[in-house]
Amino acid sequence: MRLRVVDAAAVPVGVEVLPAGKVRAGECLVRVDAAGCAGEEAWRALVEREAVRAREALDPVAGAVVRLVWLDRGPAEWGALVVVAHHLVVDGVSWRVLLPDLAEAVTAAAEAGAADAADAAETDVAAETGAAADGAAADAAEAGAGVVLAPVGTSVRRWSAEVARQARTPERVAELPWWRSVLADRTAVADGDLDPTRDTHGTAGSYAMALPAEVSRVVLTRTAGLFNAGVDDVLLTALALALSRWAGRDGAAGAAGGGWVLDLESHGRDEELLPGADLSRTVGWFTSMYPVRVDAGPAAWREVIAGGPVVGAAIKRVKEQLRATPGRGSGFGMLRYLNPETAAALRGQLPPQIGFNYLGRFTTATGGEPTTGGGGVDWGVLAAGVAGQCGRTPLGHVLEVNAVAQQDRAGGLVLRATWSWASRLLDGEAVRELAGLWAEALTGIARHTTDPGAGGLTPTDAALTSLSQEEIDLLDDEWETFE
């Protein structure tokens, strides 16, 4: 929260962390009198308007990387606190640290203020009690009295220093041929590449979709376990199948051996890079992005949507391709940006046109509004992402897919995805068709998951042997026969 950009033209961007006390919390907070705001539509419009205003106030070069807006509707009604932070200082995991800490800090300050008010009430006359209580509460809140948060394990500074060191080690440099081979012969989804001045978030197309609850539940909770895989493996298998169908390469992609090259985004908090590291409570931007090549193999579409054996074969194939990535992808960013020698070699290769990010599982607030009494809750996330993205920001990919599993208070899961694309290079109807094919492929995967014969291991699950996938499948069949 005290970060400042010192060299905006550099790659990577040069930053420094200002000394404690240099950034005053009070200067980051704006109070808006929202007492007259009535109606859900008007309230939503006010929240979004103030969120955008806060976003426009961000200025990393000036050290303004976080802004808060308190929409105050008075003591009788619930209000909202809009928190906007620059991506340079937060990632998705950071919000899971910041928001509970904020709620805990406010509760602790309020309790301290109430205790001070009670002490004041014992010594002041009745006519002055209200003023004394208000003053004590305000003093406690201003000073953050009684706020003791859990410690942070590994700092951003220590982590950044270690990543920079590793970028020049022989072990990392040895990965260079791998990354160059992945980026070679890039598969394109559009003719031409991005223009940073024309292909921006302001000109991009966007399409949001949600899978049926039953398909979501199976894909997110059962499929990965059956194949000893990650949810990423499953979602990317469906995307590879859909892309091949969409591009008219159904049944030929695997035979051609090409597959699809795309950027895969992950949380980047790979603690094994630094022995003893603990990033569970560290706020910062740890996200990593690296290219992968996924090839689901030959698969007739009718067999895919029917959930036939080709689906299981495709999942196993993509799973092994992703597991072959060295160091779970963490080395690519080091070599691309932190080592001048390797950066030059990677800079000359065309970047992937497709980006994919599975954000994981998020709980959404349901069941009404937070209250300050009557058995309600004081804090709850009512909205996310209302500030949006600055329209001038250049797009990172011709086509991007951001998926998230949303979990409500009842524990139900729904897989949602937002597709965004450079409208200058791709037609919106074509992208929506691709999104529909992805949904069909995931439905086929869900059908396959319910088959008694679905699942099984892959060669990387048997690390102490040199068994091929064919030999592992044969052993699986013999074991089922024996049972």
N, C-alpha and C positions, 0 to 999 in steps of 0.2 A: 504493500500500500504506500510505500515511500520511494518507489522506483521513479527514476527520471531518465529519459533518453538523452544521450549526450552526442550521438552521431547518427542522425536519422538516415543518412545516405549510405551508411556502411552495411555490409552483408557478412555476418549477421549484425543486427543493430547494436550499437554500443549503448550500454546502460550503466547507471550507478544507483546505489541505494543511499538515499539521504540519511543523515544522522537522526536518531530518535528525537522527537520534539520539533523537528524542522517542518513537518506537515501537521497542522492543527486540525483535529477532528471537526471542530466547530466551523471551520472554513469550507468543509466538504459537505455540510448539511444545509439544506434549505427547507424552511417550513412554509407550507401553502395552506391558507385558510380554506378548507373545503366544506365548511359547515352548511353552505347553501346548496351543495350538490346532491340532488335527489334523482332516483331512477337508475336502473342498471346500465342503460345505454350511455347516459351522461357521465356516470361514474367511470365506466370503461374508457370513454373518450378522454376524460381528465387524466386518468392514469397513463394512458399512452402518450398524450401530449406532453406531460411533465417528464416522462421517461425519455422521450426524444430530445427534449430540451436539455436534460441532464447529459445525455450522450454527446450532444453538440458542445457541451462545456468541457469535455475531456480534452486534455492537451498534454500528451506524454512528454514533450520537450520542456514544458513548463512544470512538469512534475504533478500534473493533475490527472491521476489515473483512476480515481474513484469519486463518485458523486452520489449523494443520498438526498431524496426528497420525501419529506414527511407530509403526507396529505392528512391534515388534522380536521376531523369532523366533530371535535368536541368530546367531553368525557362521557356523554350518553350514547355515542355511536362508535362502532369500530372504524378505524381508519386504515391507512396503508403506508408502508415505507418502501419506496422504490429505490433499489440499490443497483447502480450501474457502474461497472468496472471495465476497464480496457482489457482486451484479451492478452495483452502483454503481461498482465499480472495475475490472471486467473484462468483456470481451465474448468472443465466440468466437475472434477473432483473437488476443486477449491470451494465451490459453492456448498458442498456437503460439509465443509469445515466452517466456513464463514457464517452461514445462516444459523446453525445451532449455537455457535459461539455468541452471536449477536443476541439471540433470544436469552441465553444464559446470563449474559452481561447485563442486559436491561432488567431482568428479574432480580439479579443480585443487587443492582443499584437501587431498584425500587424498594426491596426489602430493607436495605440499609437506610434509605430515606424514611421509611415508615418507622423504623426503630428510633431514629433521631427525632422524628416528629413526636413519638410517644414520650420520649424524654423531655422534649420541650413542653409538652402539654402538662406535665407534672409541675412545672415551675412557673408557667405563664397564667395570667388571669384568663377567664373564659373568653372575654372579648378579643383577646389577642391570639388565641389558640390556632385559629385557622391560618393566620398569616405566618405564625411560627412553623406550623406543619408544612405549609407550602414552601417556606424558605429552606427548611431542613431537607425536604425531598429534593429541591432544586440543587442544593449544595452537594448532596450525595450523588445525584445523577451527573453533575458537572465533573466531579472528581473521580467518578467511577469507583466510588467507595465499595469495598467488599467484593470486588470483581477479581476472582482468581481463576484463570482458565488453565486447562491442562497444558503441559509444556509441549513444545515442538521438538521432534526428534532430530531431523536433519535439515539444516537451513538451505535455502536456495543458493546462497553463496558457496557453501561447501560442495553442493551437488554440481553446480556449474563449473567449479574449478576441476572437479574430477572428470567431468565429461570432456572438457577442453584438453586435459592431460591425455585421456584415452584416445583422442582423435589422432594422435601422432604415434601411437604404439605400433609395433610391427604386427601385432595380432589384428588390429583394426585395418591397417593398410592392406593386409592380406585378403580382406574381403572385397577389395576394389574390383577384381575380375568378375565376381559374382554380380555385383550391382550393374556393371557395364553390360553383362550378358542379358540381364533382365530387361534393361532399357533398349536393347537392340531390337530392331524390327518392330517398332511400336505399332500396335493395332489402334486405328483411329475410328472415331464414331462420327467425325465431321470432316469435311474438306476445309483445310485451313486451320490456323491456330488463333489463340486469343490475342486480342489487341487491348492492352491495359487501359487505353483511353476510351474505347468504344464498348468493350465487354465488361460492364460493371454490374454491381448488385442492383443499381437503379434500372438497368435495362434487361435484367435477367428474367427468365420465365420461372414459375414456381408451381408445383403441384403437390398437394398433401393427400395422403391416402392412409387407410387403416385396414388391416386384415381382419377377417371375422374372428371373434373371440375364440372359437374352438380351434381354428387353425393356429392362431397365435399361441394358445396354451400348449399345444402339442409341439410346435416347432421350437418354442423357447424353453420348454421344461423337459421334454422327453427325447427328442431327436439327438441332441448333442450327447446326452448320456449314453444312448445306445451305441453310438459310434466312438465313444471316448474322445469327443471332439469339443470344440468351442462353438458358441452361437455364431461367431464370425464365420467359421468354416461352413456352417449350414446356409447362412444368408448369402455368402459369396458363391456357393455352389449354385443356388437358385439364380443369382445374377449372371453367372457365366452361362448357364443354360438359356436364360432369357435373352441375353445378348446375341448368342449364336442363332437362336430362332429369329430374332428381330432383324438381324443382318442377313438373313437368308442363307446361313451357313449350318443350319440344323443337320446334324449327322455327319458333318464334315470337319468341324473344328478339331476334334481329337485326332482324326486321321491325319490332318495337315500338321498337327503338332505345334500350332501357333498359340492358341489360347488368347487371352485378353490381358493386356498390361494396364494396371490401374494403381493409383496411390491408395494405400491402406493407412488409415489414421488410427492411432491407439492412444491410450492415456499416458504412455511414456514413463510411468513410474516404475521402472524395472529396478527394484532395489538390489537385485543381485549384482548390479554393476559396481556397487560400492558396499563391501562387506560391513554389516552392522547398520546399514542405512535404515531409517524409519521415516517414510514420507507420508504417513497416514494423516498427519495434522499440518503438513506443510502447504502453504498457499503459494501458488505460482503457476506459470504456464509450462507444464512438463510434456505437453502433447508431442508425440513423434509421428512422422509420416514417412513412409517408405514405399517404393514400387514393388509390386508382386505380379507374377504372371499366373493366371488361373485358367485351366483348361479342363472342363468337365468331361471331355471325351465324347465319342459318338453316342447320340441318344435321340431316337425318334420321338417327336413331341407327343404323340399319342401315348407312348409308354411313360413319358414324364408325367403328364397330367393324370394318368391312371395310377401312378405310384408304383410302377413296376420295378424289377430288379436293377434297371439302369440307373435309378435314382440312388440306390445304395452305392453302386459302383462309382457314381459321380462324386458323392460325398467323400468317399474314401480317397479318391484321386485328388480332389482339391485339398483335403486335409493334409495329405502328404506333401503336396506342393508348398503349402504355407509353412509347414513344419521344417521344410528344408531351408527356409530363410535364416541366415546366420544371425545369432544373437537376438532373435525376435524382432529384427529390424532396427534396433537402436543404433547400429553403427552407420547406417546410411546418412543420417543427418550430420553425424560427426565428420564423416569424410566429405560430404557435400559442402559444408559451411565452415568447419573449424580447422581443416587441414588444407593450407593453400595448394599443396602439390596435388592432392587427390581431387580437390574442388575443381581445378582446371580440367581434369580428365572427365569429370561427371557433368560439368557445365555445358560441354559441347553436345550432349546427347538430348534428344527431344524428350520433354517430360510427358508423362501419361495424360491423356485427355479426360480420363474418368477418375473420380475420387469417391471413396466409400468410407463411411464412418458409422460404426455401431456404438452408440453412446451408453449402452447398458440399460439398467433398470432404474426407473425413477418412480417415486411415489407421488401421486397428485392429491391435492387436498379436495375432499368432498364432504358433503353432509352439512353445508351451511357455512356461516361466517364465524370467525373467531369472536369470542366475547370475553369480557373481563369478569364475569361472574355467572352464577346460575348453572354451574357445571360445565360451561364451555371451555374452550382453550384460548390462551392469550395470543398464541402465534400459530400461523399456518401459511404455507405458500399458496397464494391465491392465483398467481399468474407468473409466467416465465417468458423471457424473451420479448417483452413488450417494447423494449427500446429499439429492437430491430438492428439492422446493419446499415451503416452509412452508405447512401446510394453511390457515392463516388469511389468506393472501394473496388479495386479490380477483382474480377473473378479468378479463382485459383484453378478451375478446371472447366472444360467445355460442358461436362455433365457431372453433377454431384448427387450422391444419395446419402442422406443422413437418416439413420434408423434409430428408434428408441423403443424400449419396452416400458410402457406406462402401467404402473400398478396402483390400483385404487385402494381405499381403506379396507375393502372387503377381500383384498388379495387377488383379484382378477387381473389378468395380463392382456394387454392389447398391443400388438406390434404396429407402430406407426412409422411412416417414412415420408420425408420431404425430398422431392426431386427438384433440383434447380439446374438451369442450363443457360448457355449463351444463346439468346434468341436470334442473334445475327447468324449463328452457325447451325442451329438445330431448330426444327419445327416442333411446336408444342404438342401437336396431335401425335407426332411420331414418338415423343418422349412418353406421353400418356399411354400409348400402345405398349411401349417397353415396360412401363410400370405394371400394366395389366398382365403381361407375360411373366414378370417376376412373381406376381401374386399367384398366378396359375402354377408356376413351378413350386412355390412354397406349399400350395395346397396339395400338389402331388407328393411332396416330401412328407407332409403330414399323413397322407393316406398310406404311404410306404411305411411310416413309423409304426402304424397299427398292425402291420403284417408280422406274424409270429417269427418269421425268419429274418427280420430286419436287424441291422446292427452288425457288430463285429469289430475285430481289431485290425490294425494296419501295421506295416513293418516298423514304424517308429515306436509302436507300443511294445514291441519285442526287441528292445535295444540290445539285449545280450545275444541275439541270434542274427543270422543273415537270411532269414526267411523272406521270400517274395510275397506279394499280395496274393498271388495264385496259390501258393503253398499254405498260407494262413487260411484262406477261404476253404481249401480242401480239408484242413484240420478241423475247421468249424463244422463242416458238413459231417465229417466222421464222428465228431463228438455228439452232434445232435442225433445221429443214427444210434449211437451207443446208449444215449439217454432214453 
